[in-house]
């Protein structure tokens, strides 16, 4: 019988803040580590805790609902096609780009 606990793998995540989000965060990129199986919702919860209400208000229109001006990509794919906030961050290094859209003309 093996009594050694299983070691959970971690995912290295590089978050790139685009548009006005870097003014809120004070940086354009951030390196983070999450347990394998973590989701975009887990990432955003961590970022909201780290950057507070200024970040949360820019990203969410209501709890659990992204602001319509925010696009989030994981490995170049929009999260809408990967399950939205439930999309997993992957099994290895992942790049998440948060790009606020602006309307106007």
N, C-alpha and C positions, 0 to 999 in steps of 0.2 A: 504494500500500500504506500502510495506516494503522498506524503503530508506537506510537500512544498507548495505554497500558494502560487497560483498562476500569476505571471507578471503581465499586466495589461500594457499593451503597446500604446505609445503616444503619437499624436499627429502634430507635426510642426505646421503652423499656420502663419502665413505672411499676409497681413491686412494692409491694403493700399487705400488710403482715403483720398478721394478725388473731389473736385469742385470745392464748395464751401466747407466740407466736412473737416478738412485739415485745419481750418481756422478754429473749429470747435475742439479738436483733439490736440492741437499744437504740434502735430507731426503728420508727415505724409505716409509713413509706413510704420508698422508695428509687428513684431514677432511675438507669437503666442504659442502655447502648447496645450493641447486638449487630449483627453483620453480617446482612443479609437472608438468610433461610433457616435461621437459628439455631433450635434446638428448646428445648422445656421442659427437656430433659436438660442442654443447654448452660447454660441459666439456673441450674439447680440446682447444677451443678458449680461455676459461678462463685460462687454464694452460699455453697456449702460451703467453698470456698477462702477466701472473705472472712471468714466467721463461725466457721469451725473445727468441731471435733467436737461442740460443744454444739448447733449448728444441724443438722449431719448426722445426729446421733442422734435428733433430734426429727422429722426429715423422712423418713428411710429406716429400714426394718426390717432390710434387708440391702442389699448393693450392687445398685443398679439397681431396687430394689423399694421403692415408697413405703410409709411407715407407714400402716396402715389408718385412722388418725385424721386424716390430712391430706387436704384437698380442695384442688385447684388448678383455678382457672378462668382461661381466657384469653378476653378480651372477653365475659365473662358466660357462657361455655360451659365445662362441666366437661371436662377434658382427656380423660376416658375416651371421649367421643364424637368426639375429634379425633385419636386415635392414641396416647393416653397420653403417655409421656415423649418420644415421637418427634414430637409435635405441634409444628408450626412456630409461631413467635411472631408471624407476620404480616408485612405489608409497610409498616406505618406504626406509629403509636403504639399500644401494646398495654397493657392493664391486666391484671396477674396478681394474683389474690387468693389468698393461702394461708390457709386456715381450718382450724385444728385442731378436730376434733369431740370432744366429751366424752360419755362414757356415764354413766349414773346415773339417779337418780330421786328 
